[in-house]
Amino acid sequence: MSGTDDADEALHERLVARADTPALAPLWRELARRLGASDRPVRRVRLEGLTAGQREALADLLGLGQLPGPQASVRVAQVCAALRIDETRLRRLVARVAGPIDNRAARRAHELEARRRLWETVEVTVAGRGLEAWVARLRAGGVPDGDVATHAERLEPLLDLVARLPLTPPRPLAIVAQQHLGDPHGLDQGTWAGSVLGDAAATLVGLPPPVTAQDTRAALAAGGIVADPLSTPVLTLGLRGPGAGPDPGWLGAMAAAGEPVALTASQLRRWPVTGHEAGVHVVENPSVVAAAAAAGITRPLVCTASWPTQAGVLLLDQLRDRGARLYYHGDIDPTGLALAEHHRQRFGAQLWRLTAEDYLAVVDAARTPIDPGATIPPTPWDPELAEAVRRHRLVVFEEQVVDLLLADLGD
C-alpha cells in the first residue's frame, strides 16, 4: 500500500470515528434513506424531533454558530464541506456508519421487470386458448405480499395443468392435485389454486367464473377433472334401475326390497337412472328416508342431506331431464328455506308442505328457536311463509312432521 493510500485509509477511519456517534445517528439514517430512494442527487435532508444532545452534535459537526431547532434542514454540501469529502466518499461513509444503502430505484426496476416476465409467461403459456379474460382476472388479483418469485413458483404447476385442459380421459381431482401440486388437497374447494383452476376451466368452455361449489364442480368436469366421483353419495329409496350395467335390475331389486341405496356420482355417470313420471320426492334429512324404509314406502325418494353434493346434483338433473316431477321438502328454518328456493330454481322442484299454512299448523309444537342474528330468506313461492317464520322464529324440523310426510308418500 502506498503512503497516499495509507493516509487515505487513516483519514477514512478518522472520519468514521468522528461520524459514528449516537447523537449523529438521525443524520446518517436520513441520508441513508434518501440516498437509497433513487438515483437522483440528494441536495438536502430534513431531520425531525432532534433532542438537545443531537442538536449540539449536529452544530459541532457543521461548525454552526448556534444550535439548530428540533426540526432542522441540512444541506448535503454542508456535510461534505465540514468533513472535507466529496459526495462519493460521503455515500461510502454513510454506508459504513448506517449500514448498506438500499438502492430502492434499482430494486423497483428489478421487481417491475420480474412482474413483466411473470405475466408474459402466463400469456404465452395459454396463448390461443381463449383465456384472455381469465388472465386478466388472474392479473387483477395481484401478487400476494409483492413476492413475485413465490407467486411465479406457485403459478407454474397450475399453468402447466391449465395448458393441458381438457384432460382425456377424465381424472379424479385429488389425483390431479397430487401429480401437479404434490398435495392431493391442493385443488380442493376453497383453496386459491382450486379457485384459479375452476375459473380457467369455466372460461375454456364459455361459462362465467364459478361462484358456488356446484359451479366449480361443473367447470372442472367440463375440463376432464372429476371433483367428487365416489365420496359423499346421495341417499335414495325406491328408484328404478338403470338401463345398462352388469345387472340392469340391481337398483330395481333394491327398490322392491325397500332397501335404501347410496349412489355415487361415478355410478350415476356409468348407469344413469331412468325416468319416474309419477314423481320423485326429495327431502333434506336422512332420517326421513330411514323412516320411509321402515314404513315400507315404495314411492321414489331422494335425500340431499342439506346442499346437494355432486352426486345429488347429477341424480336430480337426470331425473328432471328424464321427465320426473320433483317435489321438495326440508326443515323450515333459514337454511331450509334457502335450500327450498335453490331446489325450486335449480331443478324446477315443486315445494311440498312448505306453505305458511303448513308451518302455522305445527309451529305451536316446535321447541327450537331460530338464532336471533339469523336472517329469514324470502319465500317467493309463498311470501306469507317467510312472514310467519319471522313472526314466530321457531324451527320446524322434518322429523317433527315425518308422519305427515310418510302419509303423503304412502298415498
Secondary structure, 3 states (H helix, E strand, C coil): CCHHHHHHHHHHHHHHHHHCCHHHHHHHHHHHHHHHHCCCCCCEEEECCCCHHHHHHHHHHHCCCCCCCCCEEEEHHHHHHHHCCCHHHHHHHHHHHHCCCCCHHHHHHHHHHHHHHHHHHHHHHCCCCCCHHHHHHHHHCCCHHHCHHHHHHHHHHHHHHHHHCCCCCCEEHHHHHHHHHCCCCCCCCCCHHHHHHHHHHHHHCCCCCCCCHHHHHHHHHHCCEECCCCCCCEEEECCCCCCCCCCCCHHHHHHHHCCCEEECHHHHHHCCCCCCCCCEEEECCHHHHHHHHHCCCCCCEEECCCCCCHHHHHHHHHHHHCCCCEEEECCECHHHHHHHHHHHHHHCCEECCCCHHHHHHHHHHCCEECCCCCCCCCCCCCHHHHHHHHHHCEEECHHHHHHHHHHHHHC
